[in-house]
Every structure is written in C-alpha cells, then in structure tokens.
Amino acid sequence: MLTLVKKAMRGDKEAFIALMDKHSDAMLRIAHGYLSQEADIADAMQDTILDAYEHLSSLKEPRYFKTWLIRILLNNCNHIYNKTKNYIPLEEISESFSDDAQEIDSPLFRFRELLNCVSDENRLCFQLYYGEELTTREIADILHIKESTIRSRMHREKLRLKSQLPKNGYMVSARKGGASS
C-alpha cells in the first residue's frame, strides 16, 4: 500500500483511485457511525475524497495515509453534523415507526445500537477501535489525544456499558487481540 500512496503523491490518478477503493468501506463505516442520514454520509465521503485529492501533497509521511484520510473524514463529518444537528427529516421520523426484523438481527444494526449506548465523548473511540480495528496508538494519532487517555476512556466506558447492557440483551466483549492493542 505504501507504494500506492507514493505513486498517488507523485500525481498518479489510478493509484489514488485504488487507494480510495481500498479505504472506502472503512470510510463508509466511520461516516455511518457518525452521521445518520444517507445524504450526509454521501456528502462526507465525497468531500473527503476531494479534500484528500487536493491536499495529498500535504501528507508528510506516506505510511500514515489511512490516519490522515480518517482525520479528513472526521473533520468533514463534524462539519456536516454541526450544520445539520437540529434538523430531523420527515423520512427519519416515519422510518423510526417501521419495524424491520431482518435489519434488527444484523450485526451492523446491533453494533450501531451499541454505539448509541456509548457516551458522545467516547463513541468515536469505540467506532474506530471495534468497528475499524485500529489500535489505541492509531486512534490517539487521529484524535490528537494521548494514548493513555484513549485506553482509560475505553475502560471506563466498557465498565459503564457492562452495568447497563445485560438488561438489554447485549454483552460487551473485547475484540481479538485484547483491549490495549
């Protein structure tokens, strides 16, 4: 992947497209964890790809491409969220009254429900750690927070969730590799 990043930094458009294809699923999952409207998610994705293409020359270290790309995505999600946070579209209200049992049984739906139980301050850490399987070091780099702060937030939030979630039928378990990766 490092070769692709270097090629893209030298102006190879095909390499940049390949990088976006490689990271599009992760970007989409992160945007879904942050934003609820499909149009907002699409806007965040589009803005991120455009920003990454326009500012690729500002990337100092090619090995941190994914971290850099996620930071751009988070900035775009924040911007869109702040712009639309007081707006609830009619479609969302009507969808909340429909009950699709198949969707409720999906792992993605359960993960989103779990994320809804996580405090706002810690939701992004959980999304990046459990959803994207980033290490606490990578999350610290993305969020510009000390790694020890990430670990302590995750620990406190897991304790809080364990005390609340069994009554809802969900259990919190550590992913493969342990919680301090």
KARAKA-V681916 format. One record per residue. N is the residue number from 1. RES is the residue in one letter. SS is DSSP state (alpha for helix, beta for strand, coil for the rest). PSI is psi in whole degrees, -180 to 180 (none if undefined). D_LAST is the distance of its C-alpha to the last C-alpha in Angstrom with 2 decimals. Layout:
N&RES&SS&PSI&D_LAST, N&RES&SS&PSI&D_LAST
This chain:
1&M&coil&-33&21.70, 2&L&alpha&-37&22.17, 3&T&alpha&-42&25.81, 4&L&alpha&-43&26.21, 5&V&alpha&-46&24.95, 6&K&alpha&-40&27.36, 7&K&alpha&-45&30.16, 8&A&alpha&-39&29.64, 9&M&alpha&-27&29.73, 10&R&coil&2&33.03, 11&G&coil&7&34.43, 12&D&coil&107&33.91, 13&K&alpha&-36&34.07, 14&E&alpha&-38&33.23, 15&A&alpha&-40&29.96, 16&F&alpha&-43&29.11, 17&I&alpha&-42&30.06, 18&A&alpha&-40&27.90, 19&L&alpha&-42&24.86, 20&M&alpha&-40&25.70, 21&D&alpha&-42&26.17, 22&K&alpha&-36&22.79, 23&H&alpha&0&21.00, 24&S&alpha&-38&23.54, 25&D&alpha&-45&21.91, 26&A&alpha&-43&18.67, 27&M&alpha&-42&20.99, 28&L&alpha&-43&23.13, 29&R&alpha&-42&20.49, 30&I&alpha&-46&19.37, 31&A&alpha&-39&23.06, 32&H&alpha&-35&23.84, 33&G&alpha&-21&21.33, 34&Y&alpha&-40&23.03, 35&L&coil&153&26.65, 36&S&coil&-24&28.88, 37&Q&coil&133&31.81, 38&E&alpha&-38&31.83, 39&A&alpha&-39&34.01, 40&D&alpha&-40&31.64, 41&I&alpha&-44&28.70, 42&A&alpha&-41&30.96, 43&D&alpha&-44&31.99, 44&A&alpha&-43&28.46, 45&M&alpha&-48&27.67, 46&Q&alpha&-45&30.98, 47&D&alpha&-39&30.68, 48&T&alpha&-45&27.23, 49&I&alpha&-44&28.54, 50&L&alpha&-47&31.64, 51&D&alpha&-42&29.91, 52&A&alpha&-42&27.54, 53&Y&alpha&-45&30.63, 54&E&alpha&-29&32.69, 55&H&coil&17&30.19, 56&L&alpha&-31&28.52, 57&S&alpha&-18&30.37, 58&S&alpha&-9&28.53, 59&L&coil&119&25.18, 60&K&coil&-34&24.88, 61&E&coil&110&22.11, 62&P&alpha&-29&22.07, 63&R&alpha&-16&18.50, 64&Y&alpha&22&17.43, 65&F&alpha&-48&19.69, 66&K&alpha&-43&17.33, 67&T&alpha&-45&16.04, 68&W&alpha&-44&19.75, 69&L&alpha&-43&20.93, 70&I&alpha&-38&18.72, 71&R&alpha&-41&19.96, 72&I&alpha&-45&23.48, 73&L&alpha&-45&23.03, 74&L&alpha&-40&21.86, 75&N&alpha&-43&24.84, 76&N&alpha&-41&27.13, 77&C&alpha&-43&25.91, 78&N&alpha&-45&26.48, 79&H&alpha&-47&29.88, 80&I&alpha&-43&30.90, 81&Y&alpha&-48&29.66, 82&N&alpha&-32&31.63, 83&K&alpha&-32&34.61, 84&T&alpha&8&34.73, 85&K&coil&-24&33.28, 86&N&coil&9&36.76, 87&Y&coil&124&37.86, 88&I&coil&110&37.74, 89&P&coil&152&39.39, 90&L&alpha&-37&41.86, 91&E&alpha&-39&40.05, 92&E&alpha&-39&36.98, 93&I&alpha&-46&39.28, 94&S&alpha&-34&41.11, 95&E&alpha&-31&37.96, 96&S&coil&-17&36.69, 97&F&coil&-12&39.81, 98&S&coil&149&39.39, 99&D&coil&107&37.55, 100&D&coil&101&36.05, 101&A&alpha&-35&34.92, 102&Q&alpha&-41&33.38, 103&E&alpha&-38&31.03, 104&I&alpha&-30&30.05, 105&D&coil&-8&28.96, 106&S&coil&145&26.60, 107&P&alpha&-37&22.81, 108&L&alpha&-41&22.66, 109&F&alpha&-44&25.22, 110&R&alpha&-39&23.42, 111&F&alpha&-42&20.15, 112&R&alpha&-39&22.36, 113&E&alpha&-41&24.09, 114&L&alpha&-44&20.93, 115&L&alpha&-33&20.05, 116&N&alpha&-23&23.62, 117&C&alpha&-17&23.01, 118&V&coil&142&20.16, 119&S&coil&152&21.63, 120&D&alpha&-40&22.42, 121&E&alpha&-32&20.42, 122&N&alpha&-6&17.11, 123&R&alpha&-45&17.93, 124&L&alpha&-39&16.60, 125&C&alpha&-46&13.10, 126&F&alpha&-43&13.22, 127&Q&alpha&-46&14.83, 128&L&alpha&-37&12.39, 129&Y&alpha&-55&9.24, 130&Y&alpha&-37&11.22, 131&G&alpha&-42&14.06, 132&E&coil&-6&12.83, 133&E&coil&39&9.35, 134&L&coil&155&8.32, 135&T&coil&164&5.15, 136&T&alpha&-31&6.14, 137&R&alpha&-47&7.89, 138&E&alpha&-41&9.71, 139&I&alpha&-42&10.70, 140&A&alpha&-41&11.95, 141&D&alpha&-41&13.90, 142&I&alpha&-45&15.37, 143&L&alpha&-5&16.42, 144&H&coil&47&17.44, 145&I&coil&152&15.93, 146&K&coil&144&14.28, 147&E&alpha&-38&10.52, 148&S&alpha&-33&11.72, 149&T&alpha&-42&13.85, 150&I&alpha&-48&11.29, 151&R&alpha&-43&9.53, 152&S&alpha&-38&13.14, 153&R&alpha&-44&14.40, 154&M&alpha&-44&12.02, 155&H&alpha&-50&12.96, 156&R&alpha&-40&16.62, 157&E&alpha&-39&16.83, 158&K&alpha&-40&15.60, 159&L&alpha&-43&18.23, 160&R&alpha&-44&20.76, 161&L&alpha&-41&20.21, 162&K&alpha&-33&20.51, 163&S&alpha&-20&23.81, 164&Q&alpha&-36&25.09, 165&L&alpha&-31&23.94, 166&P&alpha&-32&25.48, 167&K&alpha&-18&28.89, 168&N&alpha&-3&28.05, 169&G&coil&7&27.06, 170&Y&coil&148&23.34, 171&M&coil&140&20.58, 172&V&coil&128&17.01, 173&S&coil&150&14.59, 174&A&coil&147&10.86, 175&R&coil&172&9.97, 176&K&coil&138&9.51, 177&G&coil&-6&6.55, 178&G&coil&171&6.28, 179&A&coil&-10&5.81, 180&S&coil&28&3.83, 181&S&coil&none&0.00
